[in-house]
Amino acid sequence: MYGWTGRRLKVYLSEGKIVKEEIPEELRLDFLGGRGLNSKTLFDEVKPGIDPLGPDNILIVGIGPLNGTAAPCSGRWTLTAKSPLTDIHGDGNGGGDFAAELKFAGYDQLIFYGQSPKPVYLWINDDKVEIRDASHLWGLNTWETHDQLVKDTHDPEVREICIGPAGENKVLFAIVTANGTRPAARTGMGTVMGSKNLKAVAVRGTGSVKIARPDEFFKEAKHFYQILGASPYFQMFGKEGSLYLMRAMGSMDQLGTRNQQHGYFKQYEKLSPAAYHAQYRIKSNACFTCPIHCGSYYEVKEEPYATHGEAPEFGCVAMFGNKIVNDNLAAALKAVTLCDQLGLDTGSCGPTIAFAMEAWERGLLTAEDCDNLDLSWGNMDTVMQLLPKIAYREGFGNLLADGSKKASKQIPGSEVCLVEVKGLEWMSAYPGLSAQKGGVLAESTSTRGADHLRGYVENLVYHPRLREFGGEEMVESLKNRHTYLGRGALQAIETEFKAAFDSLALCYFMLGWTIEGGQLELDHDDLARLFSPATGVDMSGDDLLKIGERIYNVERAFNVREGLRRKDDTPPQRLFVEEIHGRPTIGVDPIKYQAMLDEYYEFKGWDKEGIPTKKKLDELNLGYIAEQIGAR
């Protein structure tokens, strides 16, 4: 077996039973691994309408065929389940070196069934696998859990994924973290883990990964390392990390501010990489086989926000910065650290607090409603008190622990403050430039709710299928980033690319985004150049795109089976606004958005309601799904 281990563990928590089994070759070739194999497993094994926090939900950990190899940036892993936050397909993607350790132990996938009657953790030590008591771990934060597992296993090199108090208390946007600071965030995978009384998965592997054609593979891997090392973009990225987006977006009025009411945040430089480096950054760090080193350690020494942590992403700092109108970087970093320790998703927690702050501003919440806290914009003292309240479901925090959409049902009139898609909070850029119009579509149609990671980046602008679909007019339109024509088709093919990319378990940060003169764009053919010699399975870039298309259709079918339709692919209403708070914006034209959506559906072979057609499902060898979703 090359690339893959070909094995998975099925853990039956209710019975305390573990089963090892081979993963059929057909599944590996049709879905690759990671996100793809997880999504297929979820659709086949979870019945429609089940309670996400009940025993009928399953939790899946998946890695890909390139994990544990020398492929650059191959440190990602995916957690999948029916989401308790959105009640549809849910998954989270994390980094670090957990995935490599799981591969070295000999497994491509873990599936957890049922619910343990008491807190437990799974200990994987190569072929020795056991369910252990976790009563002494229950109640610990993620950092404390890591330290205790090192003691339990007598191994400082142990790697784990675990939940914090938020997952234990079933906060609907709880995360799962690898070694405390590399979270699989979004959609509440930590909540599902907590509902199963599963505190952690600890792994130690001493094996290796076999490569089918080593000379060819290492030649290709070396080629990509050289490209990454020479790219001005990645040199900048290695120095600044994803915080560079604070400067880039801030200068273009694209920072979603005051709960996404506008994109103008004049204090963005106080949260910029320059400010971070000058005051708090200690040194860089990286995930497994990553030459970019975008992460870093930080320390804030001054009270009241003294803290330390690792890898502060733009998306984390922004959620406790511009999103809630805070320009104090130390306070934002403190909030990020607390979220990591408590096990809260910054991408939902920050926006949910922003939702509450807007409701407060509108007079929809009173001091009595909020435990006498002052929810004025930028009040970080209140935020520091709210975070543990949310994690432990205390007082007003108990309401916010269900996320903004479900919380709004308990606050009359607050629907106007919602900024979400399919129940998942919108954490991305404000679409102040026309180049973001396709991104709005990608985020609104995402299979896991508002999500900039299912499409967004436009790497396949020149793919021949776009010309075949829309002719020269569409191709010429796509060259102009201020147009709508072609963006639907382009995002449709980008979702296929991203699905394949996730299933190989690579990091998006190696894709390359055009920024400040530096550009590198990885495409589907490049993925094939790594995949084929690693596994010995010869596939072209288009073969991988076809697999990505199959994966995306399985995820869409899961959501259709749960009742989602076209109306659920609509962005938040305020993104259509052309002027707010006296600041002109471009916004998204509602009529042109619907035209983009029609184009997106047509390119994908779905009907006008966004339901995959029987013809498309048959083409993808998914014909058995058609009857389950009423496809025609």
C-alpha positions in Angstrom: 0.0 0.0 0.0 1.5 3.3 -1.0 0.4 6.7 0.4 -2.6 5.3 2.2 -2.4 2.9 5.1 -5.7 1.4 3.8 -6.9 0.9 7.4 -9.4 2.5 9.7 -10.7 2.1 13.2 -14.4 1.9 14.1 -14.9 2.8 17.8 -18.3 1.8 19.3 -18.3 4.0 22.4 -21.6 2.7 23.9 -20.3 -0.9 23.9 -16.6 0.0 24.5 -15.7 -2.0 21.4 -13.0 -1.3 18.7 -13.0 -2.8 15.3 -10.1 -2.6 12.8 -11.0 -2.9 9.1 -9.6 -2.4 5.6 -10.8 0.6 3.6 -12.0 -0.7 0.2 -9.9 0.3 -2.7 -12.9 1.6 -4.6 -13.6 4.1 -1.8 -10.0 5.3 -1.7 -10.0 5.9 -5.5 -13.4 7.6 -5.6 -13.0 9.8 -2.5 -9.2 9.9 -1.8 -9.3 10.4 2.0 -9.7 13.2 4.5 -12.8 15.3 3.7 -13.9 13.2 0.8 -13.9 9.8 2.5 -15.4 11.4 5.6 -18.3 13.0 3.6 -19.1 9.8 1.9 -19.1 7.9 5.2 -21.3 10.5 6.8 -23.9 10.4 4.0 -24.0 6.6 4.1 -24.1 6.0 7.8 -26.2 8.9 9.2 -29.9 8.8 8.6 -31.8 12.1 7.8 -33.3 14.0 10.7 -31.2 12.6 13.5 -30.3 14.6 16.6 -26.7 15.8 16.1 -26.1 15.5 19.8 -27.7 12.0 20.0 -26.1 8.6 19.8 -27.1 8.2 16.1 -24.7 10.9 15.0 -21.1 9.7 14.2 -17.8 11.6 14.5 -15.2 10.9 11.8 -11.5 11.8 11.8 -9.9 11.6 8.4 -6.5 12.1 6.9 -5.3 11.9 3.3 -2.8 10.0 1.2 -0.1 12.7 1.3 -0.1 13.0 5.1 3.1 11.8 6.6 5.0 12.2 3.4 7.5 14.9 2.3 4.7 16.7 0.3 4.9 20.4 1.4 2.2 21.6 3.8 0.7 18.2 4.2 -0.3 18.5 7.9 -4.1 18.8 7.7 -6.8 16.6 9.1 -10.6 16.7 8.9 -13.3 16.1 11.5 -16.8 15.4 10.1 -20.3 14.9 11.6 -23.8 16.3 11.3 -23.4 19.8 12.8 -25.3 20.7 16.0 -24.9 24.4 15.1 -26.3 24.2 11.6 -28.1 20.9 11.5 -26.5 20.0 8.2 -23.2 18.6 6.9 -20.5 19.8 9.3 -16.7 19.5 9.3 -13.6 21.2 10.7 -10.1 21.2 9.4 -7.0 21.4 11.6 -3.2 21.5 11.2 -0.1 20.7 13.3 1.4 17.2 13.2 -1.4 15.0 14.5 -2.3 13.7 11.0 1.3 12.5 10.4 1.3 10.7 13.8 -2.0 9.0 13.0 -0.6 7.9 9.6 2.6 6.6 11.3 0.4 4.6 13.6 -1.2 3.0 10.6 -4.6 4.5 10.1 -6.4 6.7 7.5 -9.7 7.2 9.3 -11.4 6.9 12.7 -15.1 6.6 13.1 -16.8 7.0 16.5 -20.3 5.6 17.1 -22.8 5.9 20.0 -22.1 7.6 23.3 -19.8 6.5 26.1 -21.6 6.2 29.5 -18.6 8.0 31.1 -15.8 10.3 29.9 -13.1 8.4 27.9 -10.2 9.0 25.6 -8.9 6.8 22.8 -5.2 5.8 23.1 -3.6 4.6 19.8 -0.1 3.3 20.2 0.6 1.7 16.8 -1.4 -1.5 16.7 -2.3 -1.3 20.3 -5.6 0.6 20.6 -7.7 1.0 23.8 -10.5 3.1 25.3 -9.3 4.7 28.5 -11.1 6.4 31.4 -10.9 10.2 31.1 -12.6 11.2 34.3 -9.4 12.9 35.5 -9.3 14.9 32.2 -12.9 16.1 32.3 -13.1 19.7 33.2 -9.5 20.5 32.1 -8.9 23.1 29.4 -7.1 22.0 26.2 -3.6 23.0 27.3 -4.0 21.2 30.6 -5.4 18.1 28.8 -2.3 18.0 26.6 0.0 18.2 29.6 -1.9 15.4 31.4 -1.9 13.1 28.4 1.9 13.4 28.2 2.0 12.2 31.8 -0.5 9.4 31.2 1.3 8.0 28.2 4.8 8.7 29.6 5.7 10.1 26.2 6.5 13.8 25.5 6.1 13.1 21.8 2.4 12.0 22.1 0.1 13.9 19.7 -3.6 14.4 20.6 -6.8 16.1 19.6 -9.1 17.1 22.4 -11.9 19.3 23.6 -12.1 21.9 26.3 -14.9 22.9 28.7 -17.0 24.3 25.7 -17.2 20.9 24.1 -18.0 19.2 27.5 -20.8 21.7 28.0 -22.1 21.3 24.5 -21.6 24.8 23.3 -22.8 24.5 19.7 -19.6 26.0 18.2 -17.1 24.1 20.3 -13.8 23.2 18.6 -11.4 20.2 18.6 -7.8 21.2 19.0 -4.5 19.5 18.2 -2.0 20.0 21.0 -4.0 22.9 22.2 -3.5 25.5 19.5 -4.2 24.0 16.1 -8.0 23.8 16.0 -10.5 22.1 13.7 -13.0 24.9 14.0 -16.4 25.7 12.5 -19.7 23.8 12.8 -19.2 22.4 16.3 -17.3 19.3 15.9 -16.1 19.6 19.5 -19.7 19.7 20.5 -20.3 16.3 18.9 -17.2 15.0 20.6 -18.4 16.2 23.9 -21.8 14.7 23.4 -20.1 11.3 23.0 -18.2 11.8 26.3 -15.0 11.6 24.2 -12.4 13.9 25.7 -9.4 13.2 23.5 -7.7 11.0 21.0 -4.0 10.4 21.8 -1.7 8.9 19.2 1.8 7.6 19.0 3.0 6.1 15.8 6.4 4.6 14.9 5.7 3.5 11.4 6.4 5.2 8.1 4.7 5.9 4.8 5.6 4.0 1.7 6.0 5.9 -1.6 5.3 4.2 -4.9 7.9 6.1 -7.0 10.3 7.7 -4.5 12.7 9.4 -7.0 9.8 11.0 -9.0 7.9 12.0 -5.9 10.9 13.6 -4.1 11.8 15.4 -7.3 8.3 16.9 -7.5 8.2 17.7 -3.8 11.6 19.5 -4.1 10.3 21.5 -7.0 7.4 22.8 -4.9 9.6 23.6 -2.0 11.8 25.6 -4.3 8.9 27.5 -5.7 7.5 28.3 -2.2 10.9 29.4 -1.0 11.5 31.8 -4.0 8.0 33.3 -4.0 7.9 37.0 -2.7 4.4 36.2 -1.5 5.5 33.3 0.7 8.5 35.2 1.9 6.1 37.9 3.1 3.7 35.3 4.4 6.4 33.5 6.4 7.2 36.8 8.1 3.7 38.1 8.7 1.4 35.1 8.7 -2.2 35.5 7.7 -2.3 38.8 9.7 -1.0 40.4 6.5 -4.7 40.3 5.5 -5.4 42.9 8.2 -3.3 45.4 6.3 -4.3 44.3 2.8 -8.1 44.3 3.5 -7.9 47.3 5.8 -6.4 49.4 3.1 -9.3 48.4 0.8 -12.2 48.9 3.2 -12.8 45.2 3.3 -12.8 44.5 7.0 -16.2 43.5 8.2 -16.8 46.0 11.0 -19.6 46.5 13.6 -21.0 43.0 12.9 -20.4 43.4 9.1 -22.4 46.6 8.8 -19.6 48.1 6.7 -16.0 47.5 5.7 -14.3 50.6 7.1 -12.1 50.1 10.1 -9.7 53.1 10.3 -7.7 51.6 13.2 -6.6 48.5 11.3 -2.9 49.3 11.6 -3.1 48.8 15.4 -3.9 45.2 14.6 -1.5 44.8 11.8 1.6 42.5 11.5 3.8 45.5 12.2 2.2 46.1 15.5 2.2 42.4 16.3 5.9 42.0 15.5 6.9 45.1 17.4 5.1 44.2 20.6 4.2 40.5 21.0 5.7 38.1 18.5 8.5 35.8 19.8 9.4 33.5 17.0 7.8 31.6 14.1 6.6 28.0 14.0 5.1 25.6 11.4 2.9 22.6 10.9 4.3 19.3 9.6 6.4 19.6 6.4 5.6 23.3 6.0 8.3 25.6 4.6 6.2 28.7 5.0 6.2 29.0 8.9 3.2 31.3 8.9 2.5 30.5 12.6 4.2 32.2 15.6 4.4 32.3 19.3 3.3 35.4 21.1 3.4 36.8 24.6 1.6 39.8 26.1 3.3 40.8 29.4 1.2 43.8 30.5 -2.0 43.5 32.5 -4.9 43.4 32.2 -4.4 41.3 29.0 -1.3 39.4 29.9 -1.3 36.1 27.9 0.7 33.9 25.6 -0.2 31.5 22.8 0.5 30.3 19.3 -0.5 30.9 15.7 -2.9 33.9 15.9 -4.6 33.8 12.5 -6.1 36.9 10.8 -9.6 35.3 11.1 -9.1 35.0 14.9 -7.8 38.5 15.6 -10.3 40.1 13.2 -13.2 38.4 15.1 -12.2 40.1 18.3 -10.9 43.2 16.5 -12.7 45.0 13.7 -15.8 42.7 13.9 -16.6 44.1 17.4 -14.8 47.5 16.9 -11.8 46.8 19.1 -8.4 48.2 18.2 -6.5 46.8 21.2 -4.3 44.0 19.9 -3.3 42.7 23.3 -7.0 42.3 24.2 -7.7 40.5 20.9 -4.8 38.1 21.5 -6.1 37.4 25.1 -9.5 36.6 23.6 -7.9 34.2 21.1 -5.9 32.5 23.8 -9.0 32.0 26.0 -10.9 30.6 23.0 -8.1 28.1 22.4 -8.0 27.0 26.0 -11.8 26.8 26.5 -12.4 25.2 23.1 -14.4 27.9 21.5 -14.5 28.6 17.7 -13.4 32.2 17.3 -15.2 32.2 13.9 -18.5 31.8 15.5 -17.8 33.2 19.0 -16.6 36.6 17.9 -19.5 37.2 15.4 -22.0 35.9 18.0 -20.8 38.5 20.5 -20.9 41.1 17.7 -24.5 40.1 17.0 -25.3 40.6 20.7 -23.5 44.0 20.7 -25.6 45.2 17.7 -28.8 44.0 19.5 -27.7 46.0 22.5 -27.0 49.0 20.4 -30.5 48.7 18.9 -32.1 48.5 22.4 -33.1 44.8 21.9 -31.1 43.8 25.0 -31.1 45.3 28.4 -28.5 45.2 31.2 -30.8 42.8 33.0 -30.8 40.4 30.0 -27.0 40.4 29.9 -26.1 39.8 33.5 -25.6 43.5 33.9 -22.7 43.5 31.4 -22.2 46.5 29.2 -22.3 45.3 25.6 -21.1 48.5 24.0 -18.9 48.1 20.9 -15.3 47.4 21.7 -15.9 46.7 25.4 -13.2 44.0 25.9 -13.7 43.8 29.6 -17.2 42.5 28.9 -15.7 40.1 26.3 -13.3 38.6 28.8 -16.2 37.9 31.1 -18.4 36.6 28.4 -16.0 33.9 27.1 -16.0 31.7 30.2 -19.7 32.3 30.6 -20.3 31.0 27.1 -17.9 28.0 27.6 -19.6 27.0 30.9 -23.1 28.0 29.7 -23.6 30.4 32.6 -26.2 33.2 32.6 -26.3 35.2 29.4 -23.5 33.1 28.1 -25.9 30.1 27.9 -28.0 32.0 25.3 -24.9 32.9 23.2 -23.6 29.3 23.4 -26.2 28.3 20.8 -24.8 30.7 18.2 -26.3 33.8 16.8 -29.1 32.2 14.7 -30.6 30.1 17.5 -30.0 32.9 20.1 -31.9 35.4 17.9 -35.0 33.3 18.4 -34.9 34.3 22.0 -34.3 38.0 21.4 -37.4 39.5 19.7 -36.6 41.7 16.7 -32.9 40.7 16.6 -33.2 38.9 13.2 -32.0 42.1 11.6 -28.7 41.7 13.4 -28.0 38.2 11.9 -25.0 37.8 9.6 -25.0 34.1 8.8 -25.6 31.5 6.1 -27.3 28.2 7.0 -26.8 29.0 10.6 -23.0 29.5 10.4 -21.7 32.9 11.2 -20.1 35.0 8.5 -16.5 35.7 9.3 -15.1 36.7 6.0 -14.3 40.0 4.3 -16.8 42.7 3.6 -17.4 42.7 -0.2 -16.3 46.2 -0.8 -14.6 45.4 -4.1 -16.2 43.6 -7.1 -13.4 41.0 -6.9 -15.2 39.6 -3.9 -18.5 39.0 -5.7 -17.6 35.4 -6.6 -16.4 35.0 -3.0 -19.8 36.0 -1.7 -21.3 33.3 -3.9 -18.8 30.7 -2.8 -19.4 31.5 0.9 -23.2 31.5 0.5 -23.4 28.1 -1.4 -20.8 26.4 0.8 -21.9 22.9 2.0 -21.2 23.8 5.7 -22.7 27.3 5.8 -20.9 30.6 5.5 -17.5 29.6 4.6 -14.6 31.1 2.6 -12.7 27.8 2.4 -15.0 25.9 0.0 -14.2 28.2 -2.9 -13.3 31.9 -3.0 -9.7 31.7 -4.4 -9.8 31.8 -8.2 -7.0 29.4 -9.3 -8.7 27.8 -12.3 -9.7 30.9 -14.3 -8.3 29.4 -17.5 -9.7 25.9 -17.2 -11.0 24.7 -20.7 -14.4 23.7 -19.2 -15.2 27.4 -18.6 -14.7 28.2 -22.3 -16.8 25.1 -23.2 -19.5 26.2 -20.9 -19.7 30.0 -21.6 -17.6 30.6 -24.7 -15.2 33.5 -25.3 -17.5 36.0 -23.8 -17.3 34.3 -20.4 -13.5 33.9 -20.6 -13.0 37.5 -21.5 -15.4 38.5 -18.6 -13.4 36.5 -16.1 -10.3 38.5 -17.0 -12.0 41.6 -15.6 -12.4 41.1 -11.8 -15.2 43.7 -11.7 -17.7 41.5 -13.6 -20.4 39.0 -12.6 -20.5 36.9 -15.8 -18.6 33.7 -15.3 -18.1 34.0 -11.6 -20.8 31.4 -10.9 -19.2 28.8 -13.2 -15.7 29.6 -11.9 -16.7 29.2 -8.3 -18.4 25.9 -9.2 -15.2 24.5 -10.5 -13.2 26.0 -7.7 -15.3 24.0 -5.2 -14.3 20.8 -7.0 -10.7 21.8 -6.7 -11.0 22.6 -3.0 -12.8 19.3 -2.3 -9.9 17.3 -3.9 -7.4 19.5 -2.2 -8.9 18.9 1.3 -9.1 15.2 0.6 -5.4 15.1 -0.1 -5.1 16.9 3.3 -2.9 19.8 2.1 -3.0 23.4 3.5 -4.7 26.2 1.6 -1.9 28.6 2.4 0.2 26.9 -0.2 -2.3 27.8 -2.9 -1.0 31.3 -3.4 -3.0 34.4 -3.5 -2.2 37.5 -5.5 -1.1 40.2 -3.0 1.3 43.1 -3.2 3.1 42.0 -6.3 3.8 38.4 -5.2 1.9 35.6 -6.9 1.9 31.8 -7.0 -1.2 29.8 -8.0 -1.2 26.1 -7.5 -3.7 24.2 -9.7 -5.2 20.7 -10.2 -2.4 19.5 -12.4 0.1 20.3 -9.7 -1.8 18.2 -7.2 -1.6 15.3 -9.6 2.2 15.7 -9.9 2.4 15.0 -6.1 -0.4 12.4 -5.8 0.5 10.0 -8.6 4.1 9.2 -7.7 3.2 9.0 -4.0 0.4 6.5 -4.4 1.3 4.8 -7.7 -2.2 5.7 -9.0 -1.8 7.7 -12.1 -4.4 10.5 -12.2 -4.5 13.7 -14.2 -5.5 17.0 -12.7 -8.9 16.6 -14.3 -9.3 13.2 -12.7 -8.8 14.8 -9.3 -11.3 17.5 -10.2 -13.9 14.8 -11.0 -13.3 13.3 -7.6 -13.7 16.7 -6.1 -17.0 17.1 -8.0 -18.2 13.7 -6.6 -17.3 14.8 -3.1 -19.1 18.1 -3.3 -22.2 16.4 -4.7 -22.3 14.0 -1.8 -22.1 16.9 0.7 -24.8 18.8 -1.2 -27.0 15.7 -1.3 -26.7 15.3 2.5 -28.0 18.9 2.9 -30.7 18.4 0.4 -31.8 15.3 2.2 -32.0 17.5 5.4 -34.3 20.0 3.6 -32.0 22.7 2.2 -32.9 24.4 -1.1 -32.1 27.5 -3.1 -33.3 29.9 -0.5 -30.5 28.7 1.8 -27.8 29.8 -0.6 -28.5 33.5 0.0 -25.9 35.8 1.6 -26.8 38.0 4.6 -29.2 40.8 3.6 -26.8 43.6 4.6 -24.3 42.4 2.0 -26.7 43.7 -0.6 -26.7 47.2 0.9 -25.0 50.0 -1.2 -24.5 52.5 1.6 -24.5 52.3 5.3 -23.3 54.6 8.1 -22.6 57.2 5.5 -19.9 55.1 3.9 -20.4 54.2 0.3 -19.9 50.5 -0.6 -20.2 48.5 -3.7 -22.1 45.7 -2.1 -23.6 42.8 -4.1 -26.4 43.5 -6.7 -29.3 41.2 -5.7 -30.5 40.5 -9.2 -27.0 39.8 -10.5 -26.4 37.5 -7.5 -29.4 35.4 -8.5 -28.0 35.2 -12.1 -24.6 34.1 -10.7 -26.4 31.4 -8.6 -28.3 30.2 -11.7 -25.0 30.0 -13.6 -23.4 28.1 -10.6 -26.2 25.5 -10.5 -26.2 25.1 -14.3 -22.4 24.5 -14.4 -22.8 21.9 -11.6 -25.6 20.1 -13.3 -28.1 20.9 -10.6 -31.7 22.0 -11.0 -33.0 25.5 -10.2 -33.5 24.6 -6.5 -29.9 23.4 -6.2 -30.7 19.7 -6.2 -28.2 17.5 -8.1 -30.0 15.9 -11.1 -30.2 12.2 -11.6 -28.1 12.6 -14.7 -25.3 14.3 -12.8 -25.4 11.7 -10.0 -25.3 8.8 -12.5 -22.3 10.5 -14.2 -20.5 10.5 -10.9 -21.4 6.9 -10.0 -23.7 8.2 -7.2 -26.9 7.0 -8.7 -28.0 5.3 -5.5 -28.4 8.8 -4.0 -31.0 10.1 -6.5 -34.0 8.5 -4.9 -33.0 9.6 -1.4 -33.0 13.3 -2.4 -35.8 13.3 -5.0 -33.5 14.0 -7.9 -34.9 14.1 -11.3 
